[in-house]
C-alpha cells in the first residue's frame, strides 16, 4: 500500500482499485423483521448546490422519522452498493425509512467536500421528507459507520438548533479525532483488519493540509459545542485502531451532558457492521445497536434494557 507519507500524491487510479475491492459474500444481518422488498427500495438523486448526489431510499413501515445514513470507507471508498446491507438492516430493525448517501470521495474531492455534502443532504432530506416517503414527517435522525459516523456527527453539529437538526444519532466505530498518538493506534496497529498505517493513508488522501486535522469539521471531538448534540447510540470495537476515538468521544459527550448509550464490543474489529452475516458476535452487536436506536426513536430510550457503559 502507498505509504502514508506519500498519500498526498495518491493516484486516483489507486483509489479506484480500492473502491472495487468489496466483500462478495452475503453480509446481511438477520433482523427481527422481514427483509425490505425490492419494490420498497429505489435509487434517486439529491440535487444540492452546484452538484447532485446519488441516494438510495429504503421505505420503512413507520413515517415518524427519516434516517440519513452515511457509509464508511475512510473518505476514499464505499458506495450505495457496498453498504446496502447495513442500510437495509437499519431500515428493517428501526422500521424507519432510510436515505443512504453517496457523498463525494477523496482524493478527487478533498476536505471539506464530504462534510459539506453531509450537512447539505441532511438539510435537503428534512425539507423533502414528505415527498421522498409519501407524507413522512420532517423529523431526521443520522447514522453512520467509521468515516460515515464522522460525517453524521459533523452534520448533527452543524445543523443543531436549526429546523433540520437531527433528533438522534447512531455512531458505529466512529472516526472522531484523527489523533495518531492515541494508545489504540499503537496497540492495534496491525493484525486486526484496519491498520493504523491505513488510517493515516486515508486521512492524508482526504485532507490537503496537516492543519486541517485540528478543524472540528474534520475531527468533531474537538468541537466546543458537543452539548448541542441529540441523544446518541455509540457502538465501538475493542480490537480497532480507532477504539480510542470512540472512548475520547464518549468521555466528551458525557461531560457535555449528551445522553449516550455506549457499548464497546471487546472481541470485534473495526467494521464489524458488515460482518453480521458471518459472525455471531457481530450479528449480536448489530442487532443490539439497531434495536437500541429503534428504541431511542420510539422515545423509549430511558427504558432500553441496555445499561449505559463507561468505556474503560
N, C-alpha and C positions, 0 to 999 in steps of 0.2 A: 504494500500500500504506500501511496505517496507520503513521505514524512510530513509531520505537522508543520515543520518549519518552512516547507515549500507549498503549503496549502493555498497561499495567496496566489500561486501560479497555477492553480488547479485547472486542468484542461476540461472544458465542458464535456468532452467525449468520455472522460473517466467517470464523471458524474452520471452520464447516460448509462454506462455499463452497470454502475451501482443500482440504478433505478430498475434495471431489468432482472436483477438477481433477487427473485422473490420465492418464498417457500411455496411449492406447488400443492402440498398436501392440504386436505380439508382441515382447517384450524378453527372451525366454529365451535363456540362453547355451547353445550346443551343448556337450554334455559327452561324456565318454569312455564313458558307459554309456547304456542305453536310457532313455526317459522314464519317470517314475513313472506307472504306470497309475492311472486314477481310482479303481478299487476299493481301491487301497492308500493313498488319501487320504481322510480323514474329519474332520469338524468335531466338536468336543466342548466341554466346559465344565470349567474348573478351579475347584473350589469352595474359595475362600480364606476367611479370617476376615472375616465381615461383607459379603462380596461374591463374585461369580463372574466369571471372565474367560473370554471365548471363546478357544479354541485350535484349531489345525489340526494334525492328526497325519499325518506322511508316513512310511510304512512302508519302511524300507530292508532290504536283504538281510542286513546284519550285525546282531548283537544284543548286542555287547560294550559299547556306549556310546550314550547318547541325547543329541542336541544340542538345546539350548534356544535358539531364535532370536528376537531382538528387532528389529523393523523400525525404519527411520529415519522422519524426518518432523518434526524439531525439537520433539518432545514434544507437538506440536499436531495433526499429521495422520498418515496412514498406517494401514493395517489389514491383515487377513489376505489380502485380495484384491490390494491394491496391491503386496504383496511376496511373492505366491505364487510368482512365477518364481524369485526369489532362494532361497526356502526349498526349492523343488524341485531347483534346481541343487545346493544344499548337500547334499541327500539323495542325489542321483544320483552326484555325484563322490566323496563320502566313503563312500557305501554304508551310512551310519548312519541310523537313524530320527531324524526332526526334529520338534520341537514348536515351532510358530510361535505367538507370544503376542500377543493384543490387549490391551495394558495400557491403563490409564486415561489419557486425554489432557487436556491443558490447552486452554483456560483453565478448563474446568469442574472439572478436578482439578489443583490446583497441587502443586508440590514439597512434600513428597517422595512424592506418590502413586505416580508411575510407578516410582520407585526401590523403594518398598515392594512394589509388585506384582512387580517383577523378582526380588527376594530371595525372596519367599514362593512364587512359582511355580516357581523352580528347586528349592527345598526340596520342594515338593509333587511335582514330576516325579520327583525322586530317590526319594521314598517310594512312588511309584505306577508306576515304570517298567515293572515286570513285568506289571502289569495293563494298562497302556496299549498295550504292544507284545508281548504274549504271551510272557512269560518273559525279556524283555530285562534285561540286567544293570543294577544300580543304579549305573552309572558315568556321570557327567554331564559334558558339555562345554557351553560357552556361545559364542554368536556373535551379532554384530550389526553394523549399519552406521549411521554418524552418531550420532544420539541413541540408537539401539539399541545401538551399541557402548558408549556411556556406561553404559547400563543393564546390559549384560553384564559390564562391568568392575566396576561397583558391586556386583553380585550376587556375583562371584567374590571381591571383597574381604570382603564381609560374611560369606560362608559359609566362608572359609578356615579350615582346621583343624577343621571340623565334618564329620560324615558326608556332608553334601551338597556338600562342596567340589568345584568343577569341576576336572577333570584337565587341561583345555586351554581356550584361548580364541582365537577369531578376531575381530579388531577391524578394521573397514574404515572408512576416513575418519572416525576417531573424534572426537566432541566430548568433549574431555577436560579442558579448563581453563576455558573461558568468559572468557579474558583478552582484552579488546578491544585491548590495546596490542601484541599480537604482530605482527611485521612482515607476515605474510601477510594479516592483516586489512586492511592498507592496500594492499599490493601487488596483491591480487586482490579489492579491494572491489567492483568492478563488472565486468561483461562476461564472466563465466565461469560463468553459471548461478546458483548460490547467491551472494548478495551479502552483504557484511558487515552492511548495514542489516537484511537479512532475519534474519541470525543473531541480532542484538540484539533484533529483534522477537519471535522465537521464545523467546529467553531470558526476556524480560520478560513474555511470556504464561505462562511456566512458574513462575518464582519470584515470590513475593509481597513479598519484602524484599531489597534490594540486598545485605545482609549474607550472604544465603544463597549468593551467588557464591563465598564462601570456605569453604563447607561441603564437605568431601571427598565427601559423598554426591552432591553436585551436580557438583563438579569433582574427580574421582577422582585426577587427577595430583597434588593437594595432600596425598594420604594419606601418612602416615608409615609405613605398613605395606605398601608395594608389594612387599616381599621375600617376602610370603606367596603371591603370585600364581603360577599354574601356567605352564608353557611357553606361549608366545604367538606367533601369526601376526598381524603388523601390516602392513596394506597401506593406503597413503595416496595422495593425489592431489597432483601438483605444481602444478596450477592451481586452488587451493582456498583460500578464506579461512581454512579450518581446517587447512591444511597444517602450520602450526607447532604446533598442538595435538598432532599426531602426533609431530613432532620432539621436543618437550619430553617427551612421554610416553615415547618410546623412550629418550631420554637417562636419564630417571629409572628406567625399568625395568632398563636395563643396569647402572646404578650400584647398583641394589638386588640384582643378581645373578640377575635373571629371564632365562631363556633365551628370546631373541626372534629370530624370523626376520622381517625388515622389508624392505619394498620400497616406495619412493616412485615412483609412475608419473608421469614428468615431463610427459607430453603430455596427461594426462587431468584432467577437472574433478571436483568433488565429485559423489558419487552415481553414479559410472560403473558400479557393480554392476548397475544396472538398464538400462544401455545396451549390454549384451553382445550383444544381438541385432541391434544397429545399427552397431556399431563393431568393427573387427578388433582394434584396440588394447585396447578394453575387454574383448572376449571373451578375448584372450590373458591379460590381468591376472586376470580372473575364474577362468579355468581354472587358472592358476598358484596363486592364493590357496587355492582349494578343494583342489587336489592337495596343496599343502603341508600343509594342515590334515588331510587324509586320512592323509598320511604320519606326521604327528605322532601321530594317534590310533592308527596302526598300530605305534607305538613304533619308527618308523624315522626319527625326527627327525634324529638325528646323521648319517644317510646321505642326507638330502634334497639333491638336486642344485642347490639354490639357496643360494649363499653368503650369510651374514649381511652386510647392508649397513648401514654407518653413514649415517644420513640427514644430509646436509650442510645 
